[in-house]
Each structure stands twice: as C-alpha cells, then as structure tokens.
Amino acid sequence: MLHYPARVSDEPEPKRLPAQGWSLGADGFPKALWVFMAVLLWGIGLGLLMSGYVGYGGMLVVLGVAAAVNVLP
C-alpha cells in the first residue's frame, strides 16, 4: 500500500552545490579539437549536400556550426 503525504510542502528544496560537477565540458577540450571537429563536420556535410543527401548534409553543417561556437572567446 502506498502512503502519500497529507500535504505538499510549499517550501522549495534547499539548493545544493554539486559535489564535483562535470570533469569535462566545452572548456575541457582544447580549441584545436573544436576547430578540427567543425572543419571535419562542415567538409563532410558540404560533400553530402553536393551529393544530394540534404538531410544528413544539413545536419552535419549545423553540428559543425555548433562545434565552431566553442571556439569563440
């Protein structure tokens, strides 16, 4: 049998800081890696677009733009 509390508390849960957080993120990788990934994704994406694969090509170009954003200061 499930037991439900009589009422829900109006008080928000206390905010806790993460114990360690993420060890890697966009800042954890060197900018050279992001430039490499952006150029690679753009190149493959443009090649696919010229071959007629519009969906896959467009998606890779968009991912290349997303990788290039990590190079900005």
N, C-alpha and C positions, 0 to 999 in steps of 0.2 A: 504494500500500500504506500502510495506517495504522500508525503507530507509537504504542504505548501505553507509558507509563512502567512500570518494573519494579514500583514500589510507590507507593501514595498516601501523601503526607506526612501525618503525624499533627499537624503544626503548623498552627494556623489561619493564614489570611492576615492580614497586618498590617492594622490598621484605618486607613483613610484618611478624612480630612475631605473633604467635597465642596468643589470649587474655589470655587463661588459660592453654591450652594444655590438654592432657589426664589426667584424675584424677587417672586412674589405667592403669597398663600395666604389663609386666612381672615382673617389680620391685615392683609393688604394692601388690603382693601376697607373703605370706611367703614361704620360700623354702620348708618347710614341706608339704605344699599343692602341690607343684610341684613334690616332691618325691612321695607322695601318688598317684597323678594322673598318674605318669609314671609307678609305680608298678601296679596299677589297670589296666591301658591300656595294659601293657605287659602281665599281667596274663590272661586277657580276650582274648587278641589277640593270645597268645600261645594256649589257650584252644580251640579257634576256628580253629586254624591251625591244631591241632591234631584231631579235629572232621571232617576235610575235607573242611571247609569253608576258602579257600585260599585267596580269595579277601578281605573279611571282616577281617580275621585274620591278613593278611599282613598290611592292612591299620591301624589297631589298634596298631600293633607293631611300625609302622612308627610314629604314633601320640605319642606313648609312648616315642620314642626317641626324638621327638620334645619337649615334656614336660620335659624330662631329661636335655635338653640343658639349660633350665632356672635355673638349679641347679648349673651349672658351675660358678666359680667365675668371 
